[in-house]
Amino acid sequence: MNKRPSALTIRKARTSDIDALIAIEDQVFPTDRISRRSLKRLISRKTASFLVAEDQGERLGYALVLYRTGTALARLYSIAVADHGQGKGIGHRLLEAAEAYAFDHGCIFLRLEVRADNAPAVALYQHGGYRQFGIYADYYADHASALRFEKRLAGTTPPRGKQPPYYRQSTDFTCGPACMIMAMRWFKKRPPQGSKYDRRFELKLWREATTIFMTSGVGGCEPFGMSVALLKYGVQADIWSSRKGLFFLEGLRNKERRDVMNVVQEDFRAQAMDGGIPLHPKGLDRKTLHLLLEQGGLAIVLINGYEMFRDDEPHWVLVHASDDHHVYIHDPWVEDEDLETADAASGLPIPWAAFQRMIRVGRDRRMAAIALKGGNSR
Ligand SMILES: CC(C)(COP(=O)(O)OP(=O)(O)OC[C@H]1O[C@@H](n2cnc3c(N)ncnc32)[C@H](O)[C@@H]1OP(=O)(O)O)[C@@H](O)C(=O)NCCC(=O)NCCS
């Protein structure tokens, strides 16, 4: 790689950069250049971060991130480095800065499209930890296809305090039991005689707390069943649920399955009542959650998987810390064995605004959480 620029700074673009930006556009993009008028508009747009890389007064590249109000998804609309600046790490620096701006803007994903034959750009994204999640065939005027990439952002916020040991769910239906295992370990509960915190115990917990069916596939766990199972292992739970009816019945048309779900969930509710598990008929609010976490507690919270992985299925995550800006979660789901590690799914800071959208689940946007208290000090 060539010599790196000595004093590279990345800053927000100004209208005085427009001539230099046009020169870069003309140099690197044969078609589809951003016009002077659009550049001017984009530089002052509130829902965009327009970043410029400058070395000793010379503008060497830019990155443009666009936001959509009300979502945690940002889009890298364009990135470019002047010909003579390429291959010196400037693209990489711009990409990192774009990620930091997107995260500070409350986004947890950065997405982009890139021509499949643009080897330098594809290399830049792959080395930057982006994952290809789709392809648009025949996307460009010359029929070339576009690869769709995304990265889950974690910002540079260091993890807060001591974190519960992470446990990765080993099936796509055991997010609840994986959170329960993390909580049991945090509260220093031993697994029952002869068991270990492993896949066998994860599936045992699932059998103890499952609803049997979900809208599709095998059953998930709802808060009553999970609280009853946790109580059995010595973990005290409070249920916070703004849902009056039963869980996961939306879209489940099969009458027999609905009947079975009714029986199972009614039974869990009766057991929860017998066990004296408190039920708060509303969502777990920010203040209560913050206080719970400050006192060494944890919350297992149902989220709408759409914000995390573009999948509408309900999903349980473990919340273990919060501050003024973020909640910190362990997401038991690790996206892909090759591309994401447990590190990327543990201690994830989620901006409050995104979190508050995530916890509204289903067509009626209800909230459900299990608040766990324990004497574990941090
Ligand atoms: C894509 C682009 C922004 C990369 O900027 P850059 O400053 O040259 O990239 P960097 O020097 O930071 O290199 C980043 C990575 O890409 C790789 N890379 C850079 N140039 C490359 C090339 N010509 N071929 C293959 N890989 C290349 C580097 O190996 C580096 O990986 P590493 O950090 O693991 O070593 C730049 O090539 C460019 O402006 N291209 C034209 C515009 C464009 O295509 N933009 C993207 C539209 S989606």
The ligand as a MOL file (V3000), in Angstrom:
LIG
                    3D

  0  0  0     0  0            999 V3000
M  V30 BEGIN CTAB
M  V30 COUNTS 48 50 0 0 0
M  V30 BEGIN ATOM
M  V30 1 C -13.8030 2.1260 -3.2820 0
M  V30 2 C -12.8860 3.2530 -2.8370 0
M  V30 3 C -13.7140 4.3070 -2.1100 0
M  V30 4 C -11.8500 2.6540 -1.8570 0
M  V30 5 O -11.0640 3.7370 -1.3350 0
M  V30 6 P -9.4980 3.5680 -1.0170 0
M  V30 7 O -9.0740 4.7640 -0.2570 0
M  V30 8 O -8.7700 3.2780 -2.2490 0
M  V30 9 O -9.5160 2.2750 -0.1030 0
M  V30 10 P -8.4600 1.9080 1.0420 0
M  V30 11 O -7.0920 2.3390 0.6250 0
M  V30 12 O -8.9620 2.3980 2.3530 0
M  V30 13 O -8.5500 0.3560 1.0130 0
M  V30 14 C -9.6060 -0.3250 1.6600 0
M  V30 15 C -9.5230 -1.7720 1.3230 0
M  V30 16 O -9.8530 -1.9690 -0.0530 0
M  V30 17 C -8.8130 -2.6710 -0.7070 0
M  V30 18 N -8.5510 -2.0710 -2.0000 0
M  V30 19 C -8.2730 -0.7830 -2.2380 0
M  V30 20 N -8.0640 -0.6020 -3.5690 0
M  V30 21 C -8.2020 -1.8060 -4.1390 0
M  V30 22 C -8.0980 -2.3030 -5.4640 0
M  V30 23 N -7.7870 -1.4920 -6.4740 0
M  V30 24 N -8.3470 -3.6050 -5.6910 0
M  V30 25 C -8.6590 -4.4480 -4.6910 0
M  V30 26 N -8.7560 -4.0420 -3.4040 0
M  V30 27 C -8.5080 -2.7600 -3.1410 0
M  V30 28 C -7.5860 -2.5140 0.1320 0
M  V30 29 O -6.8260 -3.7150 0.0750 0
M  V30 30 C -8.1010 -2.2820 1.5170 0
M  V30 31 O -8.2250 -3.4670 2.2420 0
M  V30 32 P -7.3040 -3.6440 3.5720 0
M  V30 33 O -7.5680 -2.4530 4.4620 0
M  V30 34 O -7.7560 -4.9330 4.1580 0
M  V30 35 O -5.8960 -3.6460 3.0360 0
M  V30 36 C -12.0860 3.8780 -4.0220 0
M  V30 37 O -11.4770 2.8290 -4.7300 0
M  V30 38 C -12.9550 4.6800 -4.9800 0
M  V30 39 O -13.1930 5.8580 -4.7740 0
M  V30 40 N -13.4270 4.0330 -6.0360 0
M  V30 41 C -14.2310 4.7370 -7.0480 0
M  V30 42 C -15.6040 5.1040 -6.5180 0
M  V30 43 C -16.3790 3.8860 -6.0800 0
M  V30 44 O -16.3910 2.8730 -6.7340 0
M  V30 45 N -17.0410 4.0120 -4.9250 0
M  V30 46 C -17.8240 2.9570 -4.3200 0
M  V30 47 C -19.1910 2.9610 -4.8310 0
M  V30 48 S -20.1510 1.7020 -3.9930 0
M  V30 END ATOM
M  V30 BEGIN BOND
M  V30 1 1 1 2
M  V30 2 1 2 3
M  V30 3 1 2 4
M  V30 4 1 2 36
M  V30 5 1 4 5
M  V30 6 1 5 6
M  V30 7 2 6 7
M  V30 8 1 6 8
M  V30 9 1 6 9
M  V30 10 1 9 10
M  V30 11 2 10 11
M  V30 12 1 10 12
M  V30 13 1 10 13
M  V30 14 1 13 14
M  V30 15 1 14 15
M  V30 16 1 15 16
M  V30 17 1 15 30
M  V30 18 1 16 17
M  V30 19 1 17 18
M  V30 20 1 17 28
M  V30 21 1 18 19
M  V30 22 1 18 27
M  V30 23 2 19 20
M  V30 24 1 20 21
M  V30 25 1 21 22
M  V30 26 2 21 27
M  V30 27 1 22 23
M  V30 28 2 22 24
M  V30 29 1 24 25
M  V30 30 2 25 26
M  V30 31 1 26 27
M  V30 32 1 28 29
M  V30 33 1 28 30
M  V30 34 1 30 31
M  V30 35 1 31 32
M  V30 36 2 32 33
M  V30 37 1 32 34
M  V30 38 1 32 35
M  V30 39 1 36 37
M  V30 40 1 36 38
M  V30 41 2 38 39
M  V30 42 1 38 40
M  V30 43 1 40 41
M  V30 44 1 41 42
M  V30 45 1 42 43
M  V30 46 2 43 44
M  V30 47 1 43 45
M  V30 48 1 45 46
M  V30 49 1 46 47
M  V30 50 1 47 48
M  V30 END BOND
M  V30 END CTAB
M  END
